[in-house]
Amino acid sequence: MKEIQITCNTKGEVNIDDNARAKGISIALVDEKHIPVARYEFRSEKTSSLTRLLYDANNVRIHFYGDITPSTTYEHTSFND
C-alpha cells in the first residue's frame, strides 16, 4: 500500500500511479511536527479507476472531493474543529 503524508491546512491533489491503483493508498494527515492527527486508507477497489484525489485539509481531517470515500478512517476528535 502506497503511503502519503498531507500537511494540515493545505489543499491540493494526490496523483494515483499504477502501484497505488493496484495496492491502494494510506494517507496520513500530519501537523507541523509531522505527527499524524488523522489517517485514511483507500483499498485497491476504491483506487482502481482513479488518476488523482482532490482534497482540502484542516487541522483535524481531510475532505476528499468527488464521489469517493475512504475504506477506513481514523480521526481524532477535537473541540476546535
C-alpha positions in Angstrom: 0.0 0.0 0.0 1.4 3.4 -1.0 1.8 5.8 1.9 1.3 9.5 1.6 1.6 12.4 4.0 -0.6 15.6 3.8 0.1 18.6 5.9 -2.7 20.2 7.9 -4.3 23.3 6.4 -3.5 22.5 2.8 -5.4 21.7 -0.3 -4.3 20.0 -3.5 -4.3 16.7 -5.2 -2.7 13.3 -4.9 -1.7 11.6 -8.1 -2.5 7.9 -8.2 0.0 5.8 -10.0 -0.3 2.2 -11.2 1.1 0.8 -7.9 -1.4 2.8 -5.9 -4.3 1.7 -8.1 -3.2 -2.0 -7.7 -2.4 -1.9 -3.9 -4.4 1.0 -2.5 -3.3 4.2 -0.6 -2.7 5.1 3.0 -2.9 8.8 3.7 -1.8 10.4 7.0 -2.7 14.0 7.9 0.3 15.4 9.8 0.8 18.5 11.8 3.8 20.9 11.6 5.9 18.4 13.7 5.0 15.5 11.3 2.8 13.9 13.9 -0.2 12.1 12.4 -3.6 13.5 13.5 -5.8 11.5 11.1 -5.3 8.6 8.8 -7.3 7.4 5.7 -7.0 4.2 3.8 -8.3 3.5 0.3 -8.3 -0.2 -0.7 -7.4 -1.0 -4.3 -11.1 -1.4 -5.3 -11.6 2.3 -4.4 -8.5 3.5 -6.3 -8.5 1.1 -9.4 -10.2 3.7 -11.7 -8.7 6.9 -10.2 -5.9 9.1 -11.5 -6.0 11.6 -8.7 -7.6 12.6 -5.4 -8.5 16.2 -4.8 -8.5 17.2 -1.1 -8.9 20.1 1.4 -7.3 19.5 4.8 -7.9 21.5 8.0 -6.3 20.9 11.5 -8.1 17.6 12.2 -9.4 16.0 9.0 -9.2 15.8 5.2 -12.2 16.3 2.9 -11.9 14.4 -0.3 -13.7 15.8 -3.4 -15.6 13.7 -5.9 -17.5 10.5 -5.4 -15.0 8.7 -3.2 -14.9 7.9 0.5 -12.1 6.2 2.3 -12.3 2.5 3.1 -11.1 3.2 6.6 -11.0 6.5 8.5 -9.2 7.3 11.8 -9.7 10.8 13.1 -9.1 12.3 16.5 -12.0 14.3 17.8 -11.4 17.9 18.8 -13.5 20.7 20.2 -11.6 23.1 18.0 -12.9 21.9 14.6 
